[in-house]
Amino acid sequence: MDMIQASSKKELIEAINSLGEATRRVYINARPSMDVVNLIVSSAPNVEEIYCPPSLLKQASTKVFETLKDRGVRLTHKKVRVGRPNIYTDETIDRIAEQRAAGISVKNISRDLGIPLRTVYYYLKNAK
């Protein structure tokens, strides 16, 4: 899947123009308007699916959906995690919850796993 995350219309157009015939799936972080969708389909004639954030998919017009349906392209949403990636693996986060469930103090969990105390509290709070 080709990821297009642009901060301006100019960047978006440049990134879409760089798509090729091999592109089957595209993620854009912009509202799928008619001009954007037409540009994607012309730059990537073999595209099968176009993804965008759920909040922007709601803003797409019915004409966009109809046009893509006629061309055999599916427009749908996909949540893409943005921001700083997690430092700790899911396994480590699970160990925090397991140790806490076993009655081990947060301070000892922090010391055993080498994770800052505030981070242990954060994962315990958000694990619920």
C-alpha positions in Angstrom: 0.0 0.0 0.0 1.3 3.4 -0.9 1.0 6.0 1.9 0.4 9.6 0.8 0.7 11.9 3.8 1.0 15.4 2.6 0.7 18.7 4.5 -0.3 20.8 1.6 -2.3 20.4 -1.7 0.9 20.9 -3.7 2.6 18.0 -1.8 -0.5 15.9 -2.2 -0.6 16.4 -6.0 3.2 15.7 -6.3 2.8 12.5 -4.3 -0.2 11.3 -6.3 1.6 12.0 -9.6 4.4 9.7 -8.5 2.1 6.7 -8.3 2.5 4.1 -11.0 0.7 1.3 -12.7 1.8 -1.2 -10.0 -0.1 0.7 -7.3 -3.2 -1.3 -6.2 -3.9 0.4 -2.8 -3.5 4.0 -1.8 -3.8 5.7 1.6 -4.3 9.5 1.6 -4.6 11.8 4.6 -6.8 14.2 2.7 -10.5 14.5 1.9 -11.2 12.4 -1.1 -12.6 15.1 -3.4 -13.4 14.5 -7.1 -10.2 16.2 -8.3 -8.0 14.1 -5.9 -9.8 10.9 -6.8 -9.6 11.5 -10.5 -5.9 12.3 -10.2 -5.3 9.1 -8.3 -7.2 7.0 -10.9 -5.3 8.6 -13.8 -1.9 8.3 -12.1 -2.5 4.7 -10.9 -4.9 3.1 -13.5 -4.8 -0.3 -11.7 -5.8 1.0 -8.3 -8.4 -1.2 -6.5 -8.8 0.5 -3.1 -8.4 4.1 -1.8 -8.2 4.5 2.0 -8.5 7.7 4.1 -9.2 8.5 7.7 -12.7 7.7 9.0 -13.4 11.4 9.7 -12.5 12.4 6.2 -14.4 9.6 4.6 -17.6 11.1 6.0 -16.9 14.3 4.1 -16.7 12.5 0.7 -19.6 13.3 -1.6 -21.9 10.6 -3.1 -20.6 11.6 -6.5 -17.1 10.5 -5.5 -18.4 7.1 -4.3 -20.5 6.7 -7.5 -17.5 7.6 -9.8 -15.2 5.2 -8.0 -17.8 2.4 -8.0 -18.2 2.8 -11.8 -14.5 2.4 -12.2 -14.3 -0.6 -9.9 -12.4 1.2 -7.1 -13.4 0.9 -3.5 -13.2 3.9 -1.2 -13.0 3.0 2.5 -11.5 4.2 5.7 -8.5 2.9 7.5 -7.1 4.0 10.8 -3.4 4.7 10.5 -1.5 5.4 13.7 0.2 8.8 13.6 2.7 10.2 16.0 5.6 8.8 17.8 5.9 5.0 17.7 5.7 3.0 21.0 9.0 2.2 22.6 7.7 -0.9 24.4 6.4 -4.0 22.7 3.0 -5.4 23.3 4.6 -8.3 25.2 6.2 -5.8 27.7 2.9 -4.0 28.1 1.2 -7.4 28.8 3.8 -8.2 31.4 3.1 -5.0 33.2 -0.6 -5.9 33.5 0.2 -9.5 34.5 2.6 -8.5 37.2 0.1 -5.9 38.6 -2.6 -8.5 38.6 -0.3 -10.8 40.5 -0.1 -8.1 43.2 3.4 -6.8 42.5 3.7 -3.1 43.3 4.0 -0.5 40.6 7.4 0.5 41.9 8.7 -3.1 41.7 7.3 -3.5 38.2 9.1 -0.4 37.1 12.4 -1.6 38.6 12.1 -5.1 37.2 11.3 -4.1 33.7 13.5 -1.0 33.6 10.5 1.2 32.7 9.9 4.6 34.2 7.3 4.7 37.0 5.1 7.2 35.2 5.1 5.0 32.1 4.0 1.9 34.1 1.1 4.0 35.5 0.2 5.1 32.0 0.0 1.6 30.6 -1.9 0.4 33.6 -4.4 3.2 33.2 -4.9 2.7 29.5 -5.0 -1.1 29.6 -8.5 -1.0 31.2 
